[in-house]
Amino acid sequence: MKTLLRIFFTLTVLSAFSACIEDGIDTSPSAQPEFSVDTLKMGVVFTGQATPTSRFMVYNRHGKIINISNISLRGGDGTFRINVDGFAGTEFQNVEIRPNDSIYVFVEATLRPNGAPALTDFNDILDFTTNGVTRSVVLNASGQDVERLRGLVVDADMRLEAGYPYQIFDSLVVAKGATLTVGEGVMMHFHDKAFMRVEGSLVTEGTPQNPVNMSGDRTGNVVSDISFDLMASQWEGVHFAPESRGNRLSHTVIRNTVAGVMADSLSQVDMLNCRLRNSAGYSLAGRYADLTLTGCEIAEAADGVMALIGGKATVSNCTFANYYLFSALRGEAVQLYHLNYSDDDGSGMPFMEAEFNNCIFYGNGTDFSPGDLTGSMVTVRRSLLKSNGSDDSNFINCIWGEDPLYYTVRSDYYFDYRLQPESPAIGTADPALIPEAGRKDFYGTDRGSNPNLGAYQTAKEEE
């Protein structure tokens, strides 16, 4: 008898447990799945190659199992591909979701060339039929045709014009004696591990209305709100080879690099109203180079935004700001080396000659190194520094220990180095220190008679 009672008790418990985990299938037409999105927006992608994988979730908010009798793509032309709960295909039957559970749907697409440089929308509809009712999720991607360049060597003067964006694989090399001219509005997207090496000359003709852009070729978001636009290490960067001369960059944005822009021995580079940002190394590095930077933003790099070893540098109305997201900062924002005999690197090259006028040095970490420029040929005039220092024969008429009040909010992944109305850098630059080429900022705003420190005269509302 006791044995029978134990068996009966065990069967009762198992039956109750089974009832808890198996409540049957809800066949009511009102028992419908819910979706994490109505439209899955997959962003802008290049035609002819697979998109990054996007996903959404399908929820069962009911107390019983729901059986989705059919999941299928309405279009069926092969543009979009789906994976439902771990299984790939174009159509699925009898997909069950347990009570208060969910499944993932993953989506990829390969968009066909559209024969025009303008964006083209591609859409399909993914239907879910449950208990005789069909509900749908729209799949959307915007495709853009590109001109793909692979291992290009420019060995005679060449010009790139706006129209189709350029996607660069492997390398783009400007040979000695040749000049590559990049017209206004040109978009250059570099694939993983691709690089540009300039042995001859590079000229970019960006304008406030149509800047030149050099970036990685990944689109959309890495995760949630973090765009690939903010990510470093997508391509190697730009290397001006030793003795490369005649390089003039105007209104040019270079971002997403491993090593930023490197100006090597005896190279010469002029930059007007350029933005260098988001590098896993330095955004700008110079090694015994001749650099002229006017109205530039040099920002967001793990090793420091700029490092100069010897050479010459003339820097006017530039903003140096480091709020790099993806690792601890490994060095001061601006780093200067080979300044005098106490800092001699043994190269035999001349010591650095540099002047910084009307600049801003502010961000996370230390702003400027070395803090003592005594005995060097480096001067910093009428600039704002994060450090609490004082003027001397090298730091002249500077603003110390003040926050320039950028609009940047790092925690919100928002990076805008224009100045809030209360900024101590507004109207405090020295007009006499602004070169003629720098009378207007990146946005085309004239600096006028009361110019701001740093790269930007334009107020945020004027954008």
N, C-alpha and C positions, 0 to 999 in steps of 0.2 A: 504493500500500500504506500509506504513512504517513497519507494522508487517511482511509482506511478504519479504521486503528487509532485515529485521533483521534475519529472518529465513534463507534466502538465504546466507547472510553473515556468519551466524553461521555454516551452512553446508559446506560452502567453506573453512572456517578455519579448521573445523574438518577433512575435506577431505585432506587438505594440511598437517595437523599434522599427520594424518594416513599415508600419503605418506612418511613423514619423518622417521617414526618409522617402517614402513612395506614396504620394497622395493621388496618384492617377493623373491622367491627362485632362486638362481643361479644354473642352470642345466648344465652349461658348464663343460666339463671334466677338464678344467684348474682350476676350482674353487675347490681347495683342502685345507684341514686343514693343519696347521703347528703344530709341536710338540716341546715342550721344551727340549726333549732329543730324541736321536736316539735309545739309549740303556739305560734302567732304571737299574742301578746297585744297588742292594739291600744289598751288602756287604756279610760278612761272618757270618753265623748264625748256631746255633746248630740244628741238625736234630731232627725230632720228636716233635718240638714245633713251635708255630706260630712266624713268624718274626715280627719285628716292621713294622708299616705301612709306605710304601713309596708312593710317588705321582709324577705325572707330569701333565702338562697342554696341552690342545688342543686349538689352536687359529684359529679364522676366521679372516683373514687379508683382506677380500673382502668387497665390498660395499653392498652386498645383503646377505640374509640368505643362509647358506649352510646346506644341509640335509645329514647327514651321515646315509646312508640306513642300514648299518650293522656294528656292532662292535662285534668281537668274538675272543675268545682264540683258537688258532690253535691246541694246544696240547690236551686240554680237559681231562687231567688225574686227575684233582683236586688239583694239586700241587699249582698252583697260583689261587688267588681269586681277583676279581676286583669289583670296585664300580665306576660307571660312573655318574657324576653329581648328586650324592646323592642316586643312586639306585644300589643295589647289584645284581649280576647275572653273568652268563657266556656268555650271548649273548644279544645284544640290537639292536632294529630296530628304524630307523627314529629319530635319535637324532639331533635336530636342534640347530645351534649356530648362534646367531644374528650377524649382521655386527660389526666388530671390537670388538668382545666379545670373551669369552673363557669359557671352562669348565675344571673341575678337574677330573682326573682319579686316584683313590687310588688302591694300590696293596698290598696284603699280600700273604704269602706263608707258607706252612708247608712242609718241605723237608723230604723225606723218608730216613731212615738210609741207608748208602751205604756200610756198612760192612767192613770199613777200616778206619784207623786214618787219612789218607790223605784227603785233601779237594777235593770235587767233585763239578763240575759246574752243575747247573740246569738252563735250559732255556725254555722259551716258547715265542711265538710270538702273539702279539695282533694286529689283522688286522682291519683296518678302510676302509670301502668301501664307496666311495662318487662319485656319477655321473659316475658309471661304472669303476672307478679306485680304486685299493686297495693299500694303503700305510700301513706301519707296524712300530711298536715299539717292540724292543726285550726286554724281561724281563729276568734278570739274577740275580741269587743268588748262593753263594758258600756255600755248606753244609759240616759240620764236625760232625761226630759221637762223642759222649761224654759218659763217665762213670758217672752216676749220683749217688751221695751219699746223703742220707737223715738221719739226726740225728745220725751221726756216732759217736760212743764212742770207742776210741782206748784204750783197757784195757790190752793189751799185746803188746810187741814190734812189730811194723808194718813198712813196707816200701812201698812207692809209687814210681813207675817208670814211665818214660816218655813213650809215646805211645798215647793212647787216652787222651785228656784233661779230667779233673775232673770238674764236675759241682756240687757245694755243696749247698744243701738246708738246712735250719733250723740251723744246728750247726755241728761243728767238734770239739770234746772234746778229749784231750789226758789225760787219767786218771793218777792219781798219781802212780808212779812206772813204768809207761810205757814210751817208747820212740817212737815217730813217726819220721822216716827218710824219707826225700823227695829227690829223686834222681835228678841229673842234667837234666835240660830241662823240668821239670814237669810244666804243666800249670794248675793252680787251679782257677776256676771261681766261685765266691760266689754270690748266688742269693740275692735278696732284703731281708734285715734283718738277713741274715745268719752271723755267727760269728765263730771264732776259739778261744777256751779256752785251754790253756796249763797248766795242773796241774802237769804233769810229765815233759818230756823233748821233745823239738823239735830240730831236726838237719836237715838243708837243705844243699845240696851238689851242688849248682849251680857253674858254671864255666864261664869264659869269653865267651866261645863259646856257652854255653847252660845254661843261667841263669834260676833260678826258678822264676816263676811269680805267684803272688796272686793278683787277680783283681776282679772287678765286672763281671757279665755275660752279660751285654748289649753290643751290637756290633753296628758298623756304627756310624753315626753322629746324635747328638741331633738336631741341626739345622745347616744349611749351612756348615761352615767349622769347627764347634766345635764337636770334636770326643768325644764319651763316655769315651775314655781313659783319658780325662782331667777332668771328672766330679767326684766330691766327693759324699758321701752319698749313694753309691750303695750297700754297705754291711757294717757291723758294725766294723770289724777290728779284730786284734789279741790281746788277753789278756793273759799275763803270770801271772798266779795266784800266791798268796803269797807262798814263799818258793819253787817255781819251779826253778830247778837248771839244769845245763848241757845243756843249750840252746845255740846252735851254728848255726848261719845263715851266709851262704856264697853266694855272688853273687845272692842276692834275691831281687826282686822288689815287693813292697807291695803298692798298690795304690787304689784310689776310695772309701775310707772308711768314715764312720761317725766319728770314734774316733781313727783312726790310730793304732799304736802299743802301748800298755800299759804294762809296767813292774811293777808289784805290789810289796808289802812289802817283802823284803828279797829274791826276785827273782834274778836270775843271767842270763844275756843274753850277748853273744858275737856276734857282727855283723862285718863281713868283706866284704867290697865292696858291700854294700847293698844300695838300693834306696827306701826311704819312701817318698811318695808324694801324693798330692791331697786328703786332709782330711778336713772335715767340722769342726773338732776340732783341735787337735794337731796331727802332723805326728808321733811324738814320745813323750811319757810321761813316767816318772819314778817316783816312790814313794818309797823312802827308798830302792831302788834297787841297784844292782851291775852291771854296764854297761861298756862294752868295745866296742868302735866304732872305726873302722879303715877303712879309705878310703870310707866312706859313704856319700851319698847325702841325706840330710834331707830337704825337700822342700814343698812349697805350702800348707799352711794350714790356716784356718780362725782365729784360736785362737793364733797361733804362731807355728813355726815348731817343737820346742822342749821345754818341761817344765820338770824340774827336782826338786823334793822335797827331800832334804836330800840324803842319800845314797852315793855311790861311782861311779865315772865316769872317765874312761881313754879314751880320745878322741884324735885321731891322723889323720891328713890329711883328714878332713871332710869338706864338703861344706854345709853351712846353708844358704838357699836362699828362700825368700818368695815373690812370685809374684802371689799370689792366685787371681783367676779370679772373683769369683762369689759372693763376699761380701766384705765389708770394713774389713780391718784387725782389730782384736779385742785385739791384744797384741803384745809385742815385739817378734822378731823372736826367740830368745833364752831367756828363763826365768829360773832363779835359785832361789830357796826358801829354808828356813831352813838352813841358812849359819852360823849363830852365835847367841849369846844371844840376840842381838838387833833384830834378825829375827826369834826368837824361836816360833815354831808353837804349843808348848805345848804338843807335842806327846811323849816326853821323849826319842825319837830316837836320835842317834848320829847326829851331824851336818855334812853337806856335805863335802866330800873330792873329789876334782875333778881337773883334769888338761886337758887343751886343747892345743894341739901342732900342728903347721903348718896348721891351719884351716883358712877358709874364712867365715866371717859373713857379708853378704851384700844382700840387696833386698829392696823392698818397706817397708816403716815404719822404726821403730827403730830396731837396730840390736841386742842389748844385754842389759839384765837387771838382776841385778842392775849394773850401771856403776861404782860404787865404791865397790870394794871387800875387802876393808880394814878390817882386823880382821877375815877374813875367811880363809879356807884351800882350796881355789880355785886359780889356776894360769892359765894364758893364755900366752903361749910362742910363739913367732915368728908367729903371726897370723895377717891377714888383717881384719880390722874392718871398717865399714862405718862411725862410729862416729869419730868426731874430738877430740880425747883425747890425752893423753900422758902416757908414761910408768911410772910405780911405782913398788912397791914390788910384786904386783899381776899380772900386765900386763908387760911382759918382752920382749923387743926387737920386738915390734909389729909395723905394718904398719898402720897408722891412716888416715882416711878420703880419701882413694883411691878407685876408681872403678876397680873391678877385670876384667871388660870387658868380661862378659859371652857372648855367642852367643844368649842367650834368647832374644826374641822379643815378649813381652806379648801381644801387640796389634794384632800380627799375630798368636796368640795361638801357639807359638813355644817356647819350653822350653829345652834348651841345656846348661848345666852349665860347659862345657869345656871352655877353655880360648882362647881368640883371641891372635894373635901373639904379640900385643903391651901391653898385660896385665902386670901390675906390680907384679903379683903373679907368673909369669913364672920364674923358676930357682932361686927363693928366699927363698925356704924352708930350714930348717936346717936338713941335712941328719942324724945327730946324734940323732934326735928326732923321727925318723921313726922306728917303731918296725919291726922286721924281717918279720912278717906276712904281713906287708903292703908294701913290696918292689915293688909290681905290683898293678896297678889300676884295675878298673872294667873291662876295655877292655883287660887286660893282658899286658899292656905296663910297662916295668921296669922303675922305677923312676930315676935310675942312680945316678950320682954324683952331678947333678944340679937339684934336684927335685923341682916340683912346689908346691905352697901352694894349699890346697884344695884337693878334691877327685880325680882330673883328671890330669894325665900326658899325655894322648893321645891327639894329635892334631886332629882337626876336619877332615882334609883330610886323616888321617890315619885310620878312622873308617872302 
